[in-house]
């Protein structure tokens, strides 16, 4: 289950980055904000997984 969670978290970060870049390209502030939020959420989940792996 841990490996699948890690993949999902990485996918969420990648989706957030893509959404943020699309927002930059189209000058859409909503997409920029959503992309940044998705990216941060994915990074936090990855950090949580790393903590779990340490124990």
Phi and psi restraints in degrees (range 20) as a CNS / XPLOR table:
assign (resid 1 and name C) (resid 2 and name N)
       (resid 2 and name CA) (resid 2 and name C) 1.0 -63.0 20.0 2
assign (resid 2 and name N) (resid 2 and name CA)
       (resid 2 and name C) (resid 3 and name N) 1.0 -41.1 20.0 2
assign (resid 2 and name C) (resid 3 and name N)
       (resid 3 and name CA) (resid 3 and name C) 1.0 -66.1 20.0 2
assign (resid 3 and name N) (resid 3 and name CA)
       (resid 3 and name C) (resid 4 and name N) 1.0 -38.8 20.0 2
assign (resid 3 and name C) (resid 4 and name N)
       (resid 4 and name CA) (resid 4 and name C) 1.0 -66.5 20.0 2
assign (resid 4 and name N) (resid 4 and name CA)
       (resid 4 and name C) (resid 5 and name N) 1.0 -40.1 20.0 2
assign (resid 4 and name C) (resid 5 and name N)
       (resid 5 and name CA) (resid 5 and name C) 1.0 -62.2 20.0 2
assign (resid 5 and name N) (resid 5 and name CA)
       (resid 5 and name C) (resid 6 and name N) 1.0 -41.1 20.0 2
assign (resid 5 and name C) (resid 6 and name N)
       (resid 6 and name CA) (resid 6 and name C) 1.0 -62.3 20.0 2
assign (resid 6 and name N) (resid 6 and name CA)
       (resid 6 and name C) (resid 7 and name N) 1.0 -42.2 20.0 2
assign (resid 6 and name C) (resid 7 and name N)
       (resid 7 and name CA) (resid 7 and name C) 1.0 -64.5 20.0 2
assign (resid 7 and name N) (resid 7 and name CA)
       (resid 7 and name C) (resid 8 and name N) 1.0 -41.0 20.0 2
assign (resid 7 and name C) (resid 8 and name N)
       (resid 8 and name CA) (resid 8 and name C) 1.0 -64.4 20.0 2
assign (resid 8 and name N) (resid 8 and name CA)
       (resid 8 and name C) (resid 9 and name N) 1.0 -39.9 20.0 2
assign (resid 8 and name C) (resid 9 and name N)
       (resid 9 and name CA) (resid 9 and name C) 1.0 -65.6 20.0 2
assign (resid 9 and name N) (resid 9 and name CA)
       (resid 9 and name C) (resid 10 and name N) 1.0 -41.8 20.0 2
assign (resid 9 and name C) (resid 10 and name N)
       (resid 10 and name CA) (resid 10 and name C) 1.0 -65.6 20.0 2
assign (resid 10 and name N) (resid 10 and name CA)
       (resid 10 and name C) (resid 11 and name N) 1.0 -38.2 20.0 2
assign (resid 10 and name C) (resid 11 and name N)
       (resid 11 and name CA) (resid 11 and name C) 1.0 -64.7 20.0 2
assign (resid 11 and name N) (resid 11 and name CA)
       (resid 11 and name C) (resid 12 and name N) 1.0 -38.6 20.0 2
assign (resid 11 and name C) (resid 12 and name N)
       (resid 12 and name CA) (resid 12 and name C) 1.0 -65.1 20.0 2
assign (resid 12 and name N) (resid 12 and name CA)
       (resid 12 and name C) (resid 13 and name N) 1.0 -40.2 20.0 2
assign (resid 12 and name C) (resid 13 and name N)
       (resid 13 and name CA) (resid 13 and name C) 1.0 -63.9 20.0 2
assign (resid 13 and name N) (resid 13 and name CA)
       (resid 13 and name C) (resid 14 and name N) 1.0 -45.4 20.0 2
assign (resid 13 and name C) (resid 14 and name N)
       (resid 14 and name CA) (resid 14 and name C) 1.0 -63.3 20.0 2
assign (resid 14 and name N) (resid 14 and name CA)
       (resid 14 and name C) (resid 15 and name N) 1.0 -40.7 20.0 2
assign (resid 14 and name C) (resid 15 and name N)
       (resid 15 and name CA) (resid 15 and name C) 1.0 -63.6 20.0 2
assign (resid 15 and name N) (resid 15 and name CA)
       (resid 15 and name C) (resid 16 and name N) 1.0 -41.0 20.0 2
assign (resid 15 and name C) (resid 16 and name N)
       (resid 16 and name CA) (resid 16 and name C) 1.0 -63.8 20.0 2
assign (resid 16 and name N) (resid 16 and name CA)
       (resid 16 and name C) (resid 17 and name N) 1.0 -42.3 20.0 2
assign (resid 16 and name C) (resid 17 and name N)
       (resid 17 and name CA) (resid 17 and name C) 1.0 -63.1 20.0 2
assign (resid 17 and name N) (resid 17 and name CA)
       (resid 17 and name C) (resid 18 and name N) 1.0 -43.1 20.0 2
assign (resid 17 and name C) (resid 18 and name N)
       (resid 18 and name CA) (resid 18 and name C) 1.0 -63.8 20.0 2
assign (resid 18 and name N) (resid 18 and name CA)
       (resid 18 and name C) (resid 19 and name N) 1.0 -43.7 20.0 2
assign (resid 18 and name C) (resid 19 and name N)
       (resid 19 and name CA) (resid 19 and name C) 1.0 -63.8 20.0 2
assign (resid 19 and name N) (resid 19 and name CA)
       (resid 19 and name C) (resid 20 and name N) 1.0 -39.1 20.0 2
assign (resid 19 and name C) (resid 20 and name N)
       (resid 20 and name CA) (resid 20 and name C) 1.0 -66.9 20.0 2
assign (resid 20 and name N) (resid 20 and name CA)
       (resid 20 and name C) (resid 21 and name N) 1.0 -41.5 20.0 2
assign (resid 20 and name C) (resid 21 and name N)
       (resid 21 and name CA) (resid 21 and name C) 1.0 -65.8 20.0 2
assign (resid 21 and name N) (resid 21 and name CA)
       (resid 21 and name C) (resid 22 and name N) 1.0 -38.7 20.0 2
assign (resid 21 and name C) (resid 22 and name N)
       (resid 22 and name CA) (resid 22 and name C) 1.0 -64.1 20.0 2
assign (resid 22 and name N) (resid 22 and name CA)
       (resid 22 and name C) (resid 23 and name N) 1.0 -40.7 20.0 2
assign (resid 22 and name C) (resid 23 and name N)
       (resid 23 and name CA) (resid 23 and name C) 1.0 -63.5 20.0 2
assign (resid 23 and name N) (resid 23 and name CA)
       (resid 23 and name C) (resid 24 and name N) 1.0 -38.4 20.0 2
assign (resid 23 and name C) (resid 24 and name N)
       (resid 24 and name CA) (resid 24 and name C) 1.0 -64.1 20.0 2
assign (resid 24 and name N) (resid 24 and name CA)
       (resid 24 and name C) (resid 25 and name N) 1.0 -43.3 20.0 2
assign (resid 24 and name C) (resid 25 and name N)
       (resid 25 and name CA) (resid 25 and name C) 1.0 -66.9 20.0 2
assign (resid 25 and name N) (resid 25 and name CA)
       (resid 25 and name C) (resid 26 and name N) 1.0 -35.3 20.0 2
assign (resid 25 and name C) (resid 26 and name N)
       (resid 26 and name CA) (resid 26 and name C) 1.0 -99.6 20.0 2
assign (resid 26 and name N) (resid 26 and name CA)
       (resid 26 and name C) (resid 27 and name N) 1.0 -0.3 20.0 2
assign (resid 26 and name C) (resid 27 and name N)
       (resid 27 and name CA) (resid 27 and name C) 1.0 59.1 20.0 2
assign (resid 27 and name N) (resid 27 and name CA)
       (resid 27 and name C) (resid 28 and name N) 1.0 39.6 20.0 2
assign (resid 27 and name C) (resid 28 and name N)
       (resid 28 and name CA) (resid 28 and name C) 1.0 -101.9 20.0 2
assign (resid 28 and name N) (resid 28 and name CA)
       (resid 28 and name C) (resid 29 and name N) 1.0 106.5 20.0 2
assign (resid 28 and name C) (resid 29 and name N)
       (resid 29 and name CA) (resid 29 and name C) 1.0 -66.1 20.0 2
assign (resid 29 and name N) (resid 29 and name CA)
       (resid 29 and name C) (resid 30 and name N) 1.0 -32.5 20.0 2
assign (resid 29 and name C) (resid 30 and name N)
       (resid 30 and name CA) (resid 30 and name C) 1.0 -64.4 20.0 2
assign (resid 30 and name N) (resid 30 and name CA)
       (resid 30 and name C) (resid 31 and name N) 1.0 -46.7 20.0 2
assign (resid 30 and name C) (resid 31 and name N)
       (resid 31 and name CA) (resid 31 and name C) 1.0 -65.1 20.0 2
assign (resid 31 and name N) (resid 31 and name CA)
       (resid 31 and name C) (resid 32 and name N) 1.0 -36.2 20.0 2
assign (resid 31 and name C) (resid 32 and name N)
       (resid 32 and name CA) (resid 32 and name C) 1.0 -61.4 20.0 2
assign (resid 32 and name N) (resid 32 and name CA)
       (resid 32 and name C) (resid 33 and name N) 1.0 -46.1 20.0 2
assign (resid 32 and name C) (resid 33 and name N)
       (resid 33 and name CA) (resid 33 and name C) 1.0 -67.5 20.0 2
assign (resid 33 and name N) (resid 33 and name CA)
       (resid 33 and name C) (resid 34 and name N) 1.0 -43.8 20.0 2
assign (resid 33 and name C) (resid 34 and name N)
       (resid 34 and name CA) (resid 34 and name C) 1.0 -63.5 20.0 2
assign (resid 34 and name N) (resid 34 and name CA)
       (resid 34 and name C) (resid 35 and name N) 1.0 -40.7 20.0 2
assign (resid 34 and name C) (resid 35 and name N)
       (resid 35 and name CA) (resid 35 and name C) 1.0 -62.9 20.0 2
assign (resid 35 and name N) (resid 35 and name CA)
       (resid 35 and name C) (resid 36 and name N) 1.0 -43.6 20.0 2
assign (resid 35 and name C) (resid 36 and name N)
       (resid 36 and name CA) (resid 36 and name C) 1.0 -64.7 20.0 2
assign (resid 36 and name N) (resid 36 and name CA)
       (resid 36 and name C) (resid 37 and name N) 1.0 -41.3 20.0 2
assign (resid 36 and name C) (resid 37 and name N)
       (resid 37 and name CA) (resid 37 and name C) 1.0 -63.5 20.0 2
assign (resid 37 and name N) (resid 37 and name CA)
       (resid 37 and name C) (resid 38 and name N) 1.0 -44.0 20.0 2
assign (resid 37 and name C) (resid 38 and name N)
       (resid 38 and name CA) (resid 38 and name C) 1.0 -62.7 20.0 2
assign (resid 38 and name N) (resid 38 and name CA)
       (resid 38 and name C) (resid 39 and name N) 1.0 -41.5 20.0 2
assign (resid 38 and name C) (resid 39 and name N)
       (resid 39 and name CA) (resid 39 and name C) 1.0 -63.5 20.0 2
assign (resid 39 and name N) (resid 39 and name CA)
       (resid 39 and name C) (resid 40 and name N) 1.0 -45.9 20.0 2
assign (resid 39 and name C) (resid 40 and name N)
       (resid 40 and name CA) (resid 40 and name C) 1.0 -64.5 20.0 2
assign (resid 40 and name N) (resid 40 and name CA)
       (resid 40 and name C) (resid 41 and name N) 1.0 -43.0 20.0 2
assign (resid 40 and name C) (resid 41 and name N)
       (resid 41 and name CA) (resid 41 and name C) 1.0 -61.3 20.0 2
assign (resid 41 and name N) (resid 41 and name CA)
       (resid 41 and name C) (resid 42 and name N) 1.0 -43.4 20.0 2
assign (resid 41 and name C) (resid 42 and name N)
       (resid 42 and name CA) (resid 42 and name C) 1.0 -64.5 20.0 2
assign (resid 42 and name N) (resid 42 and name CA)
       (resid 42 and name C) (resid 43 and name N) 1.0 -40.2 20.0 2
assign (resid 42 and name C) (resid 43 and name N)
       (resid 43 and name CA) (resid 43 and name C) 1.0 -65.4 20.0 2
assign (resid 43 and name N) (resid 43 and name CA)
       (resid 43 and name C) (resid 44 and name N) 1.0 -39.0 20.0 2
assign (resid 43 and name C) (resid 44 and name N)
       (resid 44 and name CA) (resid 44 and name C) 1.0 -65.0 20.0 2
assign (resid 44 and name N) (resid 44 and name CA)
       (resid 44 and name C) (resid 45 and name N) 1.0 -39.8 20.0 2
assign (resid 44 and name C) (resid 45 and name N)
       (resid 45 and name CA) (resid 45 and name C) 1.0 -64.7 20.0 2
assign (resid 45 and name N) (resid 45 and name CA)
       (resid 45 and name C) (resid 46 and name N) 1.0 -39.6 20.0 2
assign (resid 45 and name C) (resid 46 and name N)
       (resid 46 and name CA) (resid 46 and name C) 1.0 -63.2 20.0 2
assign (resid 46 and name N) (resid 46 and name CA)
       (resid 46 and name C) (resid 47 and name N) 1.0 -40.5 20.0 2
assign (resid 46 and name C) (resid 47 and name N)
       (resid 47 and name CA) (resid 47 and name C) 1.0 -62.9 20.0 2
assign (resid 47 and name N) (resid 47 and name CA)
       (resid 47 and name C) (resid 48 and name N) 1.0 -40.1 20.0 2
assign (resid 47 and name C) (resid 48 and name N)
       (resid 48 and name CA) (resid 48 and name C) 1.0 -61.7 20.0 2
assign (resid 48 and name N) (resid 48 and name CA)
       (resid 48 and name C) (resid 49 and name N) 1.0 -41.3 20.0 2
assign (resid 48 and name C) (resid 49 and name N)
       (resid 49 and name CA) (resid 49 and name C) 1.0 -64.4 20.0 2
assign (resid 49 and name N) (resid 49 and name CA)
       (resid 49 and name C) (resid 50 and name N) 1.0 -37.5 20.0 2
assign (resid 49 and name C) (resid 50 and name N)
       (resid 50 and name CA) (resid 50 and name C) 1.0 -65.6 20.0 2
assign (resid 50 and name N) (resid 50 and name CA)
       (resid 50 and name C) (resid 51 and name N) 1.0 -37.7 20.0 2
assign (resid 50 and name C) (resid 51 and name N)
       (resid 51 and name CA) (resid 51 and name C) 1.0 -65.5 20.0 2
assign (resid 51 and name N) (resid 51 and name CA)
       (resid 51 and name C) (resid 52 and name N) 1.0 -43.1 20.0 2
assign (resid 51 and name C) (resid 52 and name N)
       (resid 52 and name CA) (resid 52 and name C) 1.0 -60.3 20.0 2
assign (resid 52 and name N) (resid 52 and name CA)
       (resid 52 and name C) (resid 53 and name N) 1.0 -42.3 20.0 2
assign (resid 52 and name C) (resid 53 and name N)
       (resid 53 and name CA) (resid 53 and name C) 1.0 -65.6 20.0 2
assign (resid 53 and name N) (resid 53 and name CA)
       (resid 53 and name C) (resid 54 and name N) 1.0 -30.8 20.0 2
assign (resid 53 and name C) (resid 54 and name N)
       (resid 54 and name CA) (resid 54 and name C) 1.0 -67.6 20.0 2
assign (resid 54 and name N) (resid 54 and name CA)
       (resid 54 and name C) (resid 55 and name N) 1.0 -27.6 20.0 2
